[in-house]
Amino acid sequence: MPFRERPYSAFNFLVNFGPDKQDPKAGFQEVTGLQLEIAVQEYRAGNKRGNAPDKIHGTYKVGDVTLKKGVMGDDTLYVWLDDVRKGKQLDALRTVTIELLSEDGEPVQLWNLKGARPIKYTGPALSGKATDVAVTELVLACEDITEETT
C-alpha cells in the first residue's frame, strides 16, 4: 500500500462474520473496541548495577469488540448467539473480519478477530415518541486479533 498524506475516513467499512463471504446482512453502523493489550513485567536481578528494573513483555489480551446495527428483520446474528447459548462450542467460534475501505471502496486495512463468539446482545430501545432507528448491539469476545494492510 503506498504512503498516503491524509488518514482514511472511519465511516466506510465492512464486517464479515461469515461463513459466507460478504454477507450483506452484516451491515453494521458502528464497530468499537478493536484493542490489544500487552502485559509488562518488571524484573531486576540482585547483582544488576543501578536500581531500575528491566521491563519484560508477557502475555497479551484482546478486548471485547462491540458491533451496532439497525434492526433489519434478519435472525442470522441471533442464531449465532443462540448456538453459543446452547453450548455448541466448536460451531460457535468464528473469524470475524473488519475491513476499512478507501473512498473508492477498495480494502486498505483489515482486522481479523479469531475465535470470536458473541457474549452479549442488547436489543433496541423502543419508544412510541422517538424517531430514532432501532439499533441492536452485539459484543464479541475473541481469542486473538491480527491487523493487515492490503
N, C-alpha and C positions, 0 to 999 in steps of 0.2 A: 504494500500500500504506500503510495507516495505521501510525502510530508504535506500537511495542509496548514494554512495560516490561521484559520478560524475553526473552532470546535463544531462538531455536528450537533444538530438540534436533537433534543431528547424526546420529541413527540412522534417520531417516525420509527416504529419498531414492530417486530412480530414475535409472538410467543408460540412455540410448538411444544405441546405436552404429549405428542404422538402416542400411539404407534403410527398414526397417519402423518405423512409429511404435509406441512402447510394446511392444517385443518382450519378452515375459515371460522369455525365455531370458537376458536381461541383468540378472538379479537379483544384484547384487553385494553382498558383505559389507562391503567397505571401499574407499574412494577416498582416495588421498593424493597430494600434490604439486601441488595447484592453486596455481600461483605465477607471478608475472610480475616480472621484474627490469629496471629501467631504469638504464642506464649514465649516469654523470655525468662530464663532462669539466671540468677546471679551466682557466680562461683569464684571463690578466692582461695587459692592454695595457701597454706600456712607459711610456706617459705617464699612467697612472692614478695618482691620488693615493691613498695608502695601499698597504699591502703585501698585502692579502688578495685572492686571485683571485676572479673571478666563477665561478659554477657553472652550466654549461650542460647541459641534458639531451640525451642522444644516443640511440643505438639501444636497443632492448629485446630481451629474450629470454624465452621461455616455458619453464618447467621441464617435465620429463617427469612424466607422471601415471601412478600405479600403481593398478591395479584388482585386487581379490582377490575370488574367488567360489568357492563349493563346486562340486565336480565333479557334473554333473547329466546326463551322458550325451548331451550335445549338442555338435556339432562346428562350430557357427557361428563362434566365435572362432578356432578353428584354421584354418578355411577362409580367413578374412580374413588371418591370419598367413601362410598358405601363398601367397596371392596376392602379398603383399609379397615373400616369399622368391623367387618365380618372376619377379619384375621387372615385375609388372603395375602400373606407377606410377599411372596415372590411375584405374584401378578401385579401387585400394587406399586412396586418400585419402578420408577421410570427415569429417563434422562429428559429433562426439560431444557429446551434451547431458547434463548432470548437473543434475537438479532437486532442490532441497531442498524438502521438503513440510512443511506445518504439521501440527498434531495431527489435524486433520480430513481430511488427505490432499490438500489443495489446494496447488499450487505457489506458493512465495513468493520463491524466488530460483533463477536458473539460470545455469550456466556453459556456454558453447559453446566446444568445443575444435575449432578449424578446421584443416583439413589434417592431421587425426590419422591416424597409422599405427602399427601395433604394431612395436616394436623388440626386445622381449624377452618370452619366455614361459618360465615356470617351472612345472613340473608339481608335483603334491603330494608331500610326504614320506610314504612308506608304511612302516608298521611293524606287524608282527603283534601287538605288545604294547600298542599305543596305542588310545585310544578317541576320538581327535580326528576331526573331519570332514576329508575330503580336499579341500584348497583349492589352486586354481591361481592364478597371478599373471601378469598381463599388464601390460607397461609400454608406454605410448603416448608417442610424440613428436608434438608438434603445432606448427603454424606460428604460430598466434595464439590468444588466449583472450579472450573477452568475458564480461562479467558483467551480468545484468539482474535487476531486481526486478519481480515481476509484480503 
